[in-house]
Amino acid sequence: MAISAAIGTPLETCLAQAVEANPALKDAAAVIRAIAGSAVEISTLIGRGALGGDLAAAGDHNSDGDVQKALDVIAHESVTAALQGAPVAEVASEEAEDVMRLNPDAPLAVAIDPLDGSSNIGVNMAVGMIFGIRPSIKDPANPLASFTTPGTAQIAAGFVTYGPATALILTLGEGTQSYVLDRAEGVFRLTSPAMSVPASAKEFAINASNVRHWDAPVKAYIEDCQRGTEGPRDKDYNMRWLASLVADIQRVLTRGGVFLYPGDARKNYARGRLRLLYEVAPVAMLIEQAGGAATDGQTRILDLVATGIHERAPLVCGSTEEVDCVATYYGGGKPDAGRSPLFGQRGLMRS
């Protein structure tokens, strides 16, 4: 249900209101409470910075071969411990190679990135946590059954941003809400009962250092944006890139624009860098519930089905006008038109 509580209402009260309106959300609400409790602990540790130890210290490698930072491990252990006491049968975590089995008879499964934005650890920039909650499917023939359903199967999704303020962005399937941690009391309080992505905006977020590896449609779209009012988009754009998915998406949810992490020509990057289950699908649900759009360039993200828990997927999400525009570049048949002398300044989007 949509949240109708007043600004400043505690998360616990909002969850109770949602469960009263829809008792089927009772278990999901319990999971969210557990995750929020872990987030408070992690926020406190991050808030101490270097006084809390070297959180950027390198350790082992995670499921994708990336070097784990100390905070990656701390966040993973904190949230999985919290979920032990929630109605969760299985957890698919970025920091675990295989599915973790918690409470076998429990009704829910959680896909989670315990610490998003690891490259920002130790430099006082935003990091976060991303999660999606799904029904647990008991199928002895398929141990991944709970996670091999489309993103539309998600009951709830959210992320936490540990920045100047610690924010929880959440959807229970009807609207997207934002909460901010009241550090004095250790509780999250409602700050926006209905986030809304503007249909049109003048910002894009992409890692421009990879331009030489991009597919032609992405390169053409970004170049046409960069040409501003002199190009086919007829407006001047700003570029933003924070190297933290949660921070970039929170900005898009707040003021619009488009976030792109496409597949590219680098080895092992044909499907991008982000993981479908615990990064892309939860973000897509949050964006759609706020009135935006999320695709892999052409196909709706929430229609995609993972075949493995660490599977990757490209992500283009944000204001519907920009996401639809990117799809036009992919489907236009002449992705280089925006850079062709034949088309001059007309590009793909101007006849």
Contacts in CASP RR format, 6 or more apart in sequence:
PFRMAT RR
TARGET T0000
AUTHOR 0000-0000-0000
METHOD contacts of the structure
MODEL  1
MAISAAIGTPLETCLAQAVEANPALKDAAAVIRAIAGSAVEISTLIGRGA
LGGDLAAAGDHNSDGDVQKALDVIAHESVTAALQGAPVAEVASEEAEDVM
RLNPDAPLAVAIDPLDGSSNIGVNMAVGMIFGIRPSIKDPANPLASFTTP
GTAQIAAGFVTYGPATALILTLGEGTQSYVLDRAEGVFRLTSPAMSVPAS
AKEFAINASNVRHWDAPVKAYIEDCQRGTEGPRDKDYNMRWLASLVADIQ
RVLTRGGVFLYPGDARKNYARGRLRLLYEVAPVAMLIEQAGGAATDGQTR
ILDLVATGIHERAPLVCGSTEEVDCVATYYGGGKPDAGRSPLFGQRGLMR
S
1 17 0 8 1.000
1 18 0 8 1.000
1 21 0 8 1.000
1 22 0 8 1.000
1 172 0 8 1.000
1 174 0 8 1.000
2 174 0 8 1.000
2 175 0 8 1.000
2 193 0 8 1.000
2 194 0 8 1.000
3 14 0 8 1.000
3 17 0 8 1.000
3 18 0 8 1.000
3 175 0 8 1.000
3 177 0 8 1.000
3 190 0 8 1.000
3 193 0 8 1.000
3 194 0 8 1.000
4 17 0 8 1.000
4 193 0 8 1.000
5 13 0 8 1.000
5 14 0 8 1.000
5 17 0 8 1.000
5 190 0 8 1.000
5 193 0 8 1.000
6 190 0 8 1.000
7 189 0 8 1.000
7 190 0 8 1.000
7 191 0 8 1.000
7 192 0 8 1.000
7 193 0 8 1.000
8 189 0 8 1.000
8 190 0 8 1.000
8 191 0 8 1.000
9 189 0 8 1.000
9 190 0 8 1.000
10 187 0 8 1.000
10 188 0 8 1.000
10 189 0 8 1.000
10 190 0 8 1.000
11 32 0 8 1.000
11 33 0 8 1.000
11 36 0 8 1.000
11 168 0 8 1.000
11 179 0 8 1.000
11 187 0 8 1.000
11 188 0 8 1.000
11 189 0 8 1.000
11 190 0 8 1.000
12 33 0 8 1.000
12 187 0 8 1.000
14 177 0 8 1.000
14 179 0 8 1.000
14 190 0 8 1.000
15 29 0 8 1.000
15 32 0 8 1.000
15 33 0 8 1.000
16 29 0 8 1.000
18 25 0 8 1.000
18 29 0 8 1.000
18 172 0 8 1.000
19 25 0 8 1.000
19 26 0 8 1.000
19 29 0 8 1.000
25 155 0 8 1.000
25 156 0 8 1.000
25 172 0 8 1.000
27 87 0 8 1.000
27 106 0 8 1.000
27 107 0 8 1.000
27 108 0 8 1.000
28 108 0 8 1.000
28 133 0 8 1.000
28 155 0 8 1.000
28 156 0 8 1.000
28 172 0 8 1.000
29 172 0 8 1.000
30 86 0 8 1.000
30 87 0 8 1.000
31 83 0 8 1.000
31 86 0 8 1.000
31 87 0 8 1.000
31 88 0 8 1.000
31 108 0 8 1.000
31 110 0 8 1.000
31 133 0 8 1.000
31 156 0 8 1.000
32 133 0 8 1.000
32 156 0 8 1.000
32 170 0 8 1.000
33 86 0 8 1.000
34 79 0 8 1.000
34 82 0 8 1.000
34 83 0 8 1.000
34 85 0 8 1.000
34 86 0 8 1.000
34 88 0 8 1.000
35 79 0 8 1.000
35 82 0 8 1.000
35 83 0 8 1.000
35 112 0 8 1.000
35 129 0 8 1.000
35 131 0 8 1.000
35 160 0 8 1.000
36 168 0 8 1.000
36 188 0 8 1.000
37 82 0 8 1.000
38 75 0 8 1.000
38 78 0 8 1.000
38 79 0 8 1.000
38 81 0 8 1.000
38 82 0 8 1.000
38 129 0 8 1.000
39 79 0 8 1.000
39 129 0 8 1.000
39 160 0 8 1.000
39 166 0 8 1.000
39 168 0 8 1.000
39 181 0 8 1.000
39 188 0 8 1.000
40 166 0 8 1.000
40 181 0 8 1.000
40 186 0 8 1.000
40 188 0 8 1.000
41 78 0 8 1.000
42 74 0 8 1.000
42 75 0 8 1.000
42 78 0 8 1.000
42 79 0 8 1.000
42 115 0 8 1.000
42 129 0 8 1.000
42 160 0 8 1.000
42 162 0 8 1.000
43 160 0 8 1.000
43 162 0 8 1.000
43 166 0 8 1.000
43 181 0 8 1.000
43 183 0 8 1.000
45 52 0 8 1.000
45 55 0 8 1.000
45 71 0 8 1.000
45 74 0 8 1.000
46 55 0 8 1.000
46 71 0 8 1.000
46 127 0 8 1.000
46 162 0 8 1.000
47 162 0 8 1.000
49 55 0 8 1.000
49 122 0 8 1.000
49 124 0 8 1.000
50 122 0 8 1.000
53 70 0 8 1.000
54 70 0 8 1.000
55 69 0 8 1.000
55 70 0 8 1.000
55 71 0 8 1.000
55 74 0 8 1.000
55 121 0 8 1.000
55 122 0 8 1.000
56 69 0 8 1.000
56 70 0 8 1.000
56 71 0 8 1.000
56 121 0 8 1.000
56 122 0 8 1.000
56 123 0 8 1.000
57 69 0 8 1.000
57 70 0 8 1.000
58 67 0 8 1.000
58 68 0 8 1.000
58 69 0 8 1.000
59 67 0 8 1.000
59 68 0 8 1.000
59 69 0 8 1.000
59 70 0 8 1.000
59 73 0 8 1.000
60 67 0 8 1.000
60 68 0 8 1.000
61 67 0 8 1.000
61 68 0 8 1.000
62 68 0 8 1.000
62 72 0 8 1.000
62 94 0 8 1.000
62 95 0 8 1.000
63 94 0 8 1.000
63 95 0 8 1.000
63 96 0 8 1.000
63 97 0 8 1.000
63 310 0 8 1.000
64 94 0 8 1.000
64 275 0 8 1.000
64 310 0 8 1.000
66 118 0 8 1.000
68 95 0 8 1.000
68 118 0 8 1.000
69 115 0 8 1.000
69 118 0 8 1.000
69 121 0 8 1.000
70 121 0 8 1.000
71 115 0 8 1.000
71 118 0 8 1.000
71 121 0 8 1.000
71 127 0 8 1.000
72 95 0 8 1.000
72 114 0 8 1.000
72 115 0 8 1.000
72 118 0 8 1.000
72 121 0 8 1.000
73 95 0 8 1.000
75 95 0 8 1.000
75 114 0 8 1.000
75 115 0 8 1.000
75 129 0 8 1.000
76 93 0 8 1.000
76 94 0 8 1.000
76 95 0 8 1.000
76 96 0 8 1.000
76 114 0 8 1.000
76 115 0 8 1.000
78 114 0 8 1.000
79 93 0 8 1.000
79 112 0 8 1.000
79 114 0 8 1.000
79 129 0 8 1.000
80 91 0 8 1.000
80 93 0 8 1.000
80 100 0 8 1.000
80 102 0 8 1.000
80 114 0 8 1.000
83 91 0 8 1.000
83 102 0 8 1.000
83 110 0 8 1.000
84 102 0 8 1.000
84 103 0 8 1.000
85 103 0 8 1.000
86 106 0 8 1.000
86 108 0 8 1.000
87 103 0 8 1.000
87 106 0 8 1.000
87 107 0 8 1.000
87 108 0 8 1.000
88 102 0 8 1.000
88 103 0 8 1.000
88 106 0 8 1.000
88 108 0 8 1.000
88 109 0 8 1.000
88 110 0 8 1.000
88 136 0 8 1.000
89 101 0 8 1.000
89 102 0 8 1.000
89 103 0 8 1.000
89 104 0 8 1.000
89 105 0 8 1.000
89 106 0 8 1.000
89 107 0 8 1.000
89 108 0 8 1.000
89 109 0 8 1.000
89 136 0 8 1.000
89 146 0 8 1.000
90 99 0 8 1.000
90 100 0 8 1.000
90 101 0 8 1.000
90 102 0 8 1.000
90 109 0 8 1.000
90 110 0 8 1.000
90 136 0 8 1.000
90 146 0 8 1.000
90 147 0 8 1.000
91 99 0 8 1.000
91 100 0 8 1.000
91 102 0 8 1.000
91 109 0 8 1.000
91 110 0 8 1.000
91 111 0 8 1.000
91 112 0 8 1.000
92 99 0 8 1.000
92 100 0 8 1.000
92 109 0 8 1.000
92 110 0 8 1.000
92 111 0 8 1.000
92 112 0 8 1.000
92 147 0 8 1.000
92 277 0 8 1.000
92 278 0 8 1.000
92 309 0 8 1.000
93 100 0 8 1.000
93 111 0 8 1.000
93 112 0 8 1.000
93 113 0 8 1.000
93 114 0 8 1.000
93 278 0 8 1.000
94 112 0 8 1.000
94 113 0 8 1.000
94 114 0 8 1.000
94 275 0 8 1.000
94 278 0 8 1.000
94 279 0 8 1.000
94 310 0 8 1.000
95 114 0 8 1.000
95 115 0 8 1.000
98 309 0 8 1.000
99 143 0 8 1.000
99 144 0 8 1.000
99 146 0 8 1.000
99 147 0 8 1.000
99 309 0 8 1.000
106 136 0 8 1.000
107 135 0 8 1.000
107 136 0 8 1.000
108 133 0 8 1.000
108 134 0 8 1.000
108 135 0 8 1.000
108 136 0 8 1.000
108 155 0 8 1.000
109 133 0 8 1.000
109 134 0 8 1.000
109 135 0 8 1.000
109 136 0 8 1.000
109 137 0 8 1.000
109 146 0 8 1.000
109 147 0 8 1.000
110 131 0 8 1.000
110 132 0 8 1.000
110 133 0 8 1.000
110 134 0 8 1.000
111 131 0 8 1.000
111 132 0 8 1.000
111 134 0 8 1.000
111 147 0 8 1.000
111 277 0 8 1.000
111 278 0 8 1.000
111 281 0 8 1.000
111 282 0 8 1.000
111 309 0 8 1.000
112 129 0 8 1.000
112 130 0 8 1.000
112 131 0 8 1.000
112 132 0 8 1.000
112 278 0 8 1.000
113 129 0 8 1.000
113 130 0 8 1.000
113 131 0 8 1.000
113 275 0 8 1.000
113 278 0 8 1.000
113 279 0 8 1.000
114 129 0 8 1.000
115 121 0 8 1.000
115 127 0 8 1.000
115 128 0 8 1.000
115 129 0 8 1.000
116 127 0 8 1.000
116 128 0 8 1.000
116 129 0 8 1.000
116 130 0 8 1.000
116 159 0 8 1.000
116 244 0 8 1.000
116 245 0 8 1.000
116 246 0 8 1.000
116 279 0 8 1.000
117 126 0 8 1.000
117 127 0 8 1.000
117 128 0 8 1.000
117 243 0 8 1.000
117 244 0 8 1.000
117 245 0 8 1.000
117 246 0 8 1.000
118 127 0 8 1.000
119 243 0 8 1.000
120 126 0 8 1.000
120 127 0 8 1.000
120 242 0 8 1.000
120 243 0 8 1.000
120 244 0 8 1.000
121 127 0 8 1.000
125 242 0 8 1.000
125 243 0 8 1.000
125 244 0 8 1.000
125 247 0 8 1.000
126 161 0 8 1.000
126 162 0 8 1.000
126 163 0 8 1.000
126 242 0 8 1.000
126 244 0 8 1.000
126 246 0 8 1.000
126 247 0 8 1.000
127 161 0 8 1.000
127 162 0 8 1.000
127 163 0 8 1.000
127 244 0 8 1.000
127 246 0 8 1.000
128 159 0 8 1.000
128 160 0 8 1.000
128 161 0 8 1.000
128 162 0 8 1.000
128 244 0 8 1.000
128 246 0 8 1.000
128 247 0 8 1.000
129 159 0 8 1.000
129 160 0 8 1.000
129 246 0 8 1.000
130 158 0 8 1.000
130 159 0 8 1.000
130 245 0 8 1.000
130 246 0 8 1.000
130 278 0 8 1.000
130 279 0 8 1.000
130 282 0 8 1.000
130 283 0 8 1.000
131 157 0 8 1.000
131 158 0 8 1.000
131 159 0 8 1.000
131 278 0 8 1.000
131 282 0 8 1.000
132 154 0 8 1.000
132 156 0 8 1.000
132 157 0 8 1.000
132 158 0 8 1.000
132 277 0 8 1.000
132 278 0 8 1.000
132 281 0 8 1.000
132 282 0 8 1.000
132 285 0 8 1.000
133 154 0 8 1.000
133 155 0 8 1.000
133 156 0 8 1.000
133 157 0 8 1.000
134 146 0 8 1.000
134 147 0 8 1.000
134 149 0 8 1.000
134 151 0 8 1.000
134 153 0 8 1.000
134 154 0 8 1.000
134 155 0 8 1.000
135 146 0 8 1.000
135 153 0 8 1.000
135 155 0 8 1.000
136 146 0 8 1.000
137 145 0 8 1.000
137 146 0 8 1.000
137 149 0 8 1.000
138 145 0 8 1.000
139 145 0 8 1.000
142 148 0 8 1.000
144 308 0 8 1.000
144 309 0 8 1.000
147 277 0 8 1.000
147 306 0 8 1.000
147 308 0 8 1.000
147 309 0 8 1.000
148 305 0 8 1.000
148 306 0 8 1.000
148 307 0 8 1.000
148 308 0 8 1.000
149 305 0 8 1.000
150 302 0 8 1.000
150 303 0 8 1.000
150 304 0 8 1.000
150 305 0 8 1.000
151 281 0 8 1.000
151 284 0 8 1.000
151 285 0 8 1.000
151 301 0 8 1.000
151 302 0 8 1.000
151 303 0 8 1.000
151 304 0 8 1.000
151 305 0 8 1.000
152 302 0 8 1.000
152 303 0 8 1.000
154 281 0 8 1.000
154 282 0 8 1.000
154 285 0 8 1.000
154 302 0 8 1.000
155 172 0 8 1.000
155 173 0 8 1.000
156 170 0 8 1.000
156 171 0 8 1.000
156 172 0 8 1.000
156 173 0 8 1.000
157 170 0 8 1.000
157 171 0 8 1.000
157 281 0 8 1.000
157 282 0 8 1.000
157 283 0 8 1.000
157 285 0 8 1.000
157 286 0 8 1.000
158 168 0 8 1.000
158 169 0 8 1.000
158 170 0 8 1.000
158 171 0 8 1.000
158 282 0 8 1.000
158 285 0 8 1.000
158 286 0 8 1.000
159 168 0 8 1.000
159 169 0 8 1.000
159 245 0 8 1.000
159 246 0 8 1.000
159 249 0 8 1.000
159 250 0 8 1.000
159 282 0 8 1.000
159 283 0 8 1.000
159 286 0 8 1.000
160 166 0 8 1.000
160 167 0 8 1.000
160 168 0 8 1.000
160 169 0 8 1.000
160 246 0 8 1.000
161 167 0 8 1.000
161 169 0 8 1.000
161 244 0 8 1.000
161 246 0 8 1.000
161 247 0 8 1.000
161 250 0 8 1.000
163 247 0 8 1.000
165 180 0 8 1.000
165 181 0 8 1.000
166 180 0 8 1.000
166 181 0 8 1.000
166 183 0 8 1.000
167 178 0 8 1.000
167 179 0 8 1.000
167 180 0 8 1.000
167 181 0 8 1.000
167 191 0 8 1.000
167 250 0 8 1.000
168 178 0 8 1.000
168 179 0 8 1.000
168 180 0 8 1.000
168 181 0 8 1.000
168 188 0 8 1.000
169 176 0 8 1.000
169 177 0 8 1.000
169 178 0 8 1.000
169 179 0 8 1.000
169 195 0 8 1.000
169 246 0 8 1.000
169 249 0 8 1.000
169 250 0 8 1.000
169 253 0 8 1.000
169 286 0 8 1.000
170 176 0 8 1.000
170 177 0 8 1.000
170 178 0 8 1.000
170 179 0 8 1.000
170 286 0 8 1.000
171 177 0 8 1.000
171 285 0 8 1.000
171 286 0 8 1.000
171 289 0 8 1.000
171 290 0 8 1.000
173 285 0 8 1.000
173 289 0 8 1.000
174 289 0 8 1.000
175 194 0 8 1.000
175 195 0 8 1.000
175 289 0 8 1.000
175 290 0 8 1.000
176 194 0 8 1.000
176 195 0 8 1.000
176 253 0 8 1.000
176 286 0 8 1.000
176 287 0 8 1.000
176 289 0 8 1.000
176 290 0 8 1.000
177 190 0 8 1.000
177 192 0 8 1.000
177 193 0 8 1.000
177 194 0 8 1.000
177 195 0 8 1.000
178 190 0 8 1.000
178 191 0 8 1.000
178 192 0 8 1.000
178 195 0 8 1.000
178 253 0 8 1.000
179 188 0 8 1.000
179 189 0 8 1.000
179 190 0 8 1.000
179 191 0 8 1.000
180 188 0 8 1.000
180 189 0 8 1.000
180 191 0 8 1.000
181 187 0 8 1.000
181 188 0 8 1.000
181 189 0 8 1.000
182 188 0 8 1.000
182 189 0 8 1.000
195 253 0 8 1.000
195 254 0 8 1.000
195 290 0 8 1.000
196 290 0 8 1.000
196 291 0 8 1.000
197 252 0 8 1.000
197 253 0 8 1.000
197 256 0 8 1.000
197 257 0 8 1.000
197 287 0 8 1.000
197 290 0 8 1.000
197 291 0 8 1.000
197 292 0 8 1.000
197 318 0 8 1.000
197 319 0 8 1.000
197 320 0 8 1.000
198 255 0 8 1.000
198 256 0 8 1.000
198 257 0 8 1.000
198 319 0 8 1.000
199 292 0 8 1.000
199 319 0 8 1.000
199 320 0 8 1.000
199 321 0 8 1.000
200 319 0 8 1.000
200 321 0 8 1.000
200 322 0 8 1.000
201 255 0 8 1.000
201 256 0 8 1.000
201 257 0 8 1.000
201 258 0 8 1.000
201 319 0 8 1.000
201 321 0 8 1.000
201 322 0 8 1.000
202 235 0 8 1.000
202 236 0 8 1.000
202 237 0 8 1.000
202 238 0 8 1.000
202 257 0 8 1.000
203 237 0 8 1.000
203 238 0 8 1.000
203 239 0 8 1.000
203 240 0 8 1.000
203 251 0 8 1.000
203 252 0 8 1.000
203 255 0 8 1.000
203 256 0 8 1.000
203 257 0 8 1.000
203 258 0 8 1.000
204 222 0 8 1.000
204 225 0 8 1.000
204 237 0 8 1.000
204 238 0 8 1.000
204 239 0 8 1.000
204 240 0 8 1.000
204 257 0 8 1.000
204 258 0 8 1.000
204 259 0 8 1.000
204 260 0 8 1.000
204 322 0 8 1.000
205 239 0 8 1.000
205 240 0 8 1.000
205 241 0 8 1.000
205 242 0 8 1.000
205 248 0 8 1.000
205 251 0 8 1.000
205 252 0 8 1.000
205 257 0 8 1.000
205 258 0 8 1.000
205 259 0 8 1.000
205 260 0 8 1.000
206 218 0 8 1.000
206 222 0 8 1.000
206 239 0 8 1.000
206 241 0 8 1.000
206 259 0 8 1.000
206 260 0 8 1.000
206 261 0 8 1.000
206 262 0 8 1.000
207 241 0 8 1.000
207 243 0 8 1.000
207 261 0 8 1.000
208 222 0 8 1.000
208 239 0 8 1.000
208 241 0 8 1.000
210 264 0 8 1.000
210 266 0 8 1.000
211 219 0 8 1.000
211 222 0 8 1.000
213 264 0 8 1.000
213 265 0 8 1.000
213 266 0 8 1.000
213 269 0 8 1.000
214 222 0 8 1.000
214 262 0 8 1.000
214 264 0 8 1.000
214 265 0 8 1.000
215 262 0 8 1.000
215 263 0 8 1.000
215 264 0 8 1.000
215 265 0 8 1.000
215 335 0 8 1.000
216 335 0 8 1.000
216 336 0 8 1.000
217 326 0 8 1.000
217 329 0 8 1.000
217 330 0 8 1.000
217 331 0 8 1.000
217 335 0 8 1.000
218 260 0 8 1.000
218 262 0 8 1.000
218 264 0 8 1.000
218 326 0 8 1.000
218 329 0 8 1.000
219 335 0 8 1.000
219 339 0 8 1.000
220 329 0 8 1.000
220 335 0 8 1.000
220 336 0 8 1.000
220 337 0 8 1.000
220 338 0 8 1.000
220 339 0 8 1.000
220 347 0 8 1.000
220 348 0 8 1.000
221 325 0 8 1.000
221 326 0 8 1.000
221 329 0 8 1.000
222 260 0 8 1.000
223 338 0 8 1.000
223 339 0 8 1.000
224 231 0 8 1.000
224 232 0 8 1.000
224 233 0 8 1.000
224 338 0 8 1.000
224 347 0 8 1.000
224 348 0 8 1.000
224 349 0 8 1.000
225 233 0 8 1.000
225 237 0 8 1.000
226 237 0 8 1.000
227 233 0 8 1.000
227 345 0 8 1.000
228 234 0 8 1.000
228 235 0 8 1.000
228 236 0 8 1.000
228 237 0 8 1.000
229 235 0 8 1.000
229 236 0 8 1.000
230 345 0 8 1.000
231 345 0 8 1.000
231 347 0 8 1.000
231 350 0 8 1.000
232 338 0 8 1.000
232 345 0 8 1.000
232 346 0 8 1.000
232 347 0 8 1.000
232 348 0 8 1.000
232 349 0 8 1.000
232 350 0 8 1.000
233 325 0 8 1.000
233 349 0 8 1.000
234 350 0 8 1.000
240 248 0 8 1.000
240 251 0 8 1.000
241 248 0 8 1.000
242 248 0 8 1.000
242 251 0 8 1.000
245 259 0 8 1.000
245 261 0 8 1.000
245 274 0 8 1.000
245 279 0 8 1.000
245 283 0 8 1.000
248 259 0 8 1.000
249 259 0 8 1.000
249 283 0 8 1.000
249 286 0 8 1.000
249 287 0 8 1.000
249 317 0 8 1.000
252 258 0 8 1.000
252 259 0 8 1.000
252 287 0 8 1.000
252 317 0 8 1.000
252 318 0 8 1.000
252 319 0 8 1.000
253 286 0 8 1.000
253 287 0 8 1.000
253 290 0 8 1.000
256 318 0 8 1.000
256 319 0 8 1.000
257 318 0 8 1.000
257 319 0 8 1.000
257 322 0 8 1.000
258 316 0 8 1.000
258 317 0 8 1.000
258 318 0 8 1.000
258 319 0 8 1.000
258 322 0 8 1.000
258 323 0 8 1.000
258 326 0 8 1.000
259 315 0 8 1.000
259 316 0 8 1.000
259 317 0 8 1.000
259 318 0 8 1.000
260 315 0 8 1.000
260 316 0 8 1.000
260 326 0 8 1.000
261 272 0 8 1.000
261 273 0 8 1.000
261 274 0 8 1.000
261 314 0 8 1.000
261 315 0 8 1.000
262 272 0 8 1.000
262 297 0 8 1.000
262 314 0 8 1.000
262 315 0 8 1.000
262 316 0 8 1.000
263 269 0 8 1.000
263 270 0 8 1.000
263 271 0 8 1.000
263 272 0 8 1.000
263 314 0 8 1.000
264 270 0 8 1.000
264 272 0 8 1.000
271 311 0 8 1.000
271 312 0 8 1.000
271 313 0 8 1.000
271 314 0 8 1.000
272 312 0 8 1.000
272 313 0 8 1.000
272 314 0 8 1.000
273 312 0 8 1.000
274 280 0 8 1.000
274 312 0 8 1.000
274 313 0 8 1.000
274 314 0 8 1.000
274 315 0 8 1.000
275 310 0 8 1.000
275 311 0 8 1.000
275 312 0 8 1.000
275 313 0 8 1.000
276 301 0 8 1.000
276 304 0 8 1.000
276 306 0 8 1.000
276 311 0 8 1.000
276 312 0 8 1.000
276 313 0 8 1.000
277 306 0 8 1.000
277 308 0 8 1.000
277 309 0 8 1.000
277 310 0 8 1.000
277 311 0 8 1.000
279 315 0 8 1.000
280 294 0 8 1.000
280 301 0 8 1.000
280 304 0 8 1.000
280 313 0 8 1.000
280 315 0 8 1.000
281 301 0 8 1.000
281 302 0 8 1.000
281 304 0 8 1.000
281 306 0 8 1.000
283 294 0 8 1.000
283 315 0 8 1.000
283 317 0 8 1.000
284 294 0 8 1.000
284 300 0 8 1.000
284 301 0 8 1.000
284 302 0 8 1.000
284 315 0 8 1.000
284 317 0 8 1.000
285 302 0 8 1.000
287 293 0 8 1.000
287 294 0 8 1.000
287 317 0 8 1.000
287 318 0 8 1.000
288 294 0 8 1.000
288 302 0 8 1.000
291 320 0 8 1.000
292 317 0 8 1.000
292 318 0 8 1.000
292 319 0 8 1.000
292 320 0 8 1.000
292 323 0 8 1.000
293 300 0 8 1.000
293 317 0 8 1.000
293 318 0 8 1.000
293 319 0 8 1.000
293 320 0 8 1.000
293 323 0 8 1.000
293 324 0 8 1.000
294 300 0 8 1.000
294 301 0 8 1.000
294 302 0 8 1.000
294 315 0 8 1.000
294 316 0 8 1.000
294 317 0 8 1.000
294 318 0 8 1.000
294 323 0 8 1.000
295 301 0 8 1.000
295 316 0 8 1.000
295 317 0 8 1.000
295 323 0 8 1.000
295 326 0 8 1.000
295 327 0 8 1.000
296 304 0 8 1.000
296 313 0 8 1.000
296 314 0 8 1.000
296 315 0 8 1.000
296 316 0 8 1.000
297 314 0 8 1.000
297 316 0 8 1.000
297 323 0 8 1.000
297 326 0 8 1.000
297 327 0 8 1.000
297 330 0 8 1.000
298 327 0 8 1.000
298 330 0 8 1.000
298 331 0 8 1.000
301 313 0 8 1.000
301 315 0 8 1.000
301 317 0 8 1.000
304 313 0 8 1.000
316 323 0 8 1.000
316 326 0 8 1.000
316 327 0 8 1.000
317 323 0 8 1.000
325 349 0 8 1.000
328 348 0 8 1.000
328 349 0 8 1.000
329 335 0 8 1.000
329 348 0 8 1.000
332 348 0 8 1.000
334 340 0 8 1.000
334 348 0 8 1.000
335 348 0 8 1.000
337 343 0 8 1.000
337 346 0 8 1.000
337 347 0 8 1.000
337 348 0 8 1.000
338 344 0 8 1.000
338 346 0 8 1.000
338 347 0 8 1.000
338 348 0 8 1.000
340 347 0 8 1.000
END
